[in-house]
Amino acid sequence: MSNYINQVSDSLKNHISELANNPCLFLRNPNVDFSRKRKIDFKTFIGIMMNSGGATMSKELLDFNKNTPSVSAFTQQRSKVLPEAFEYLFKSFTDDNLPTTNNYHG
């Protein structure tokens, strides 16, 4: 079972990296957003969003890294990313990781 968990985790990391290779497709203002060096780049931002649990955002940020920006700064970064980024990530990840199904007649 541990091997399966590692495969799924690696698959998610690969899909996040694929998404981060071309972030301009998923930003509101591609020429400006995520262009400066920040504490959280686009890839890290997506990783934090995907690994967030049910805690408050400040706790999630502290759990991720001790040198994180404020919740307000994180929220401002979040407003720059289009919802299509997460839709793309969801679809590509599930397409890769859905088990093969056996239908009744085949």
Contacts in CASP RR format, 6 or more apart in sequence:
PFRMAT RR
TARGET T0000
AUTHOR 0000-0000-0000
METHOD contacts of the structure
MODEL  1
MSNYINQVSDSLKNHISELANNPCLFLRNPNVDFSRKRKIDFKTFIGIMM
NSGGATMSKELLDFNKNTPSVSAFTQQRSKVLPEAFEYLFKSFTDDNLPT
TNNYHG
8 97 0 8 1.000
11 93 0 8 1.000
11 96 0 8 1.000
11 97 0 8 1.000
12 50 0 8 1.000
12 93 0 8 1.000
15 89 0 8 1.000
15 92 0 8 1.000
15 93 0 8 1.000
15 96 0 8 1.000
16 43 0 8 1.000
16 46 0 8 1.000
16 47 0 8 1.000
16 50 0 8 1.000
16 89 0 8 1.000
17 43 0 8 1.000
18 92 0 8 1.000
19 26 0 8 1.000
19 43 0 8 1.000
19 46 0 8 1.000
19 85 0 8 1.000
19 88 0 8 1.000
19 89 0 8 1.000
20 41 0 8 1.000
20 42 0 8 1.000
20 43 0 8 1.000
20 46 0 8 1.000
23 30 0 8 1.000
23 34 0 8 1.000
23 42 0 8 1.000
23 85 0 8 1.000
24 30 0 8 1.000
24 31 0 8 1.000
25 84 0 8 1.000
26 81 0 8 1.000
26 82 0 8 1.000
26 84 0 8 1.000
26 85 0 8 1.000
26 88 0 8 1.000
27 33 0 8 1.000
27 34 0 8 1.000
27 42 0 8 1.000
27 80 0 8 1.000
27 81 0 8 1.000
27 82 0 8 1.000
28 79 0 8 1.000
28 80 0 8 1.000
28 81 0 8 1.000
28 82 0 8 1.000
29 80 0 8 1.000
33 80 0 8 1.000
33 81 0 8 1.000
34 41 0 8 1.000
34 42 0 8 1.000
34 45 0 8 1.000
34 77 0 8 1.000
34 80 0 8 1.000
38 69 0 8 1.000
38 77 0 8 1.000
39 67 0 8 1.000
39 68 0 8 1.000
39 69 0 8 1.000
39 73 0 8 1.000
40 48 0 8 1.000
40 68 0 8 1.000
40 69 0 8 1.000
40 74 0 8 1.000
40 77 0 8 1.000
42 81 0 8 1.000
45 74 0 8 1.000
45 77 0 8 1.000
45 78 0 8 1.000
45 81 0 8 1.000
46 81 0 8 1.000
46 85 0 8 1.000
46 89 0 8 1.000
48 60 0 8 1.000
48 61 0 8 1.000
48 64 0 8 1.000
48 74 0 8 1.000
49 78 0 8 1.000
49 86 0 8 1.000
50 89 0 8 1.000
51 64 0 8 1.000
52 60 0 8 1.000
53 60 0 8 1.000
54 60 0 8 1.000
55 63 0 8 1.000
57 71 0 8 1.000
57 74 0 8 1.000
57 75 0 8 1.000
58 71 0 8 1.000
61 68 0 8 1.000
61 69 0 8 1.000
61 71 0 8 1.000
61 74 0 8 1.000
62 68 0 8 1.000
68 74 0 8 1.000
69 77 0 8 1.000
END
